[in-house]
């Protein structure tokens, strides 16, 4: 064999060996756990991100990957065309290939936020602000502007958001979560309204929502919901004032310091059901399904009064004299 042919052969062998070594190194790298700054690292892939920009994002977050190798691996495997935007979590032991596969399959991390029955709208907004996984977009947005964006016909956002646990991808906006809760409340209310009992003393789903919010705040014992709702329904039918403390507290706003005095009961606000007959103009909290159901299917009885026994249950009375005796016993401590 001539010297020239030998040179060509050795060159080709060297190239093949280098390619094999490179391929082996790439294979080994793709299956070697990446170095991370913490056992778990969260990062977000924005829509339209390229493999290189994703690698840059991961490095900034504390997931140490080689940008060029990551891009090459994404292209060779064909995963670069399937990478999905969203929130992800890298775990100790993850390899570059596993990270790519997770993003290609859309295996995103999820967060949870629970909106509790009886929470006011301001408490719901505070929970959204306190949730680190929620992207804040509503700072400075007025209630009127929010209601317009939601397509709500109500004049107040109070009571419009269904209390439940919402699962979402980290980075979801506060508005998107509120929109989900709003539509859920509308769906539940529409469903229950269509199956309501007859001869109720209110004529719209919104009025049912208002009364359900009062029942939600008045009832500490689930078995009493239907009976409490029945008391308010009886009062509305007779034209009696509802005379419920939670509405007074709501109308007091920041002036409420933990107890109601006689002058508070006498101070008129749109929500004071001692000074005004009928339902208040808006809900006073977010009612859950059980309270909505209780209002739309109230217990039928002759009770017009109730008072807390101090253990979460209530004592019910058909007349004022019996109610006053119950108040003396359970509130004033007289026997």
PyMOL commands that set and color helices and strands:
alter all, ss='L'
color gray80, all
select helices_A, chain A and resi 3-30+51-61+67-77+79-81+96-105+121-130+143-150+174-193+205-218+222-238+245-255+262-266+289-296+320-330
alter helices_A, ss='H'
color red, helices_A
select strands_A, chain A and resi 35-36+40-45+63-64+86-91+111-114+165-168+305-308+314-317
alter strands_A, ss='S'
color yellow, strands_A
deselect
rebuild
show_as cartoon
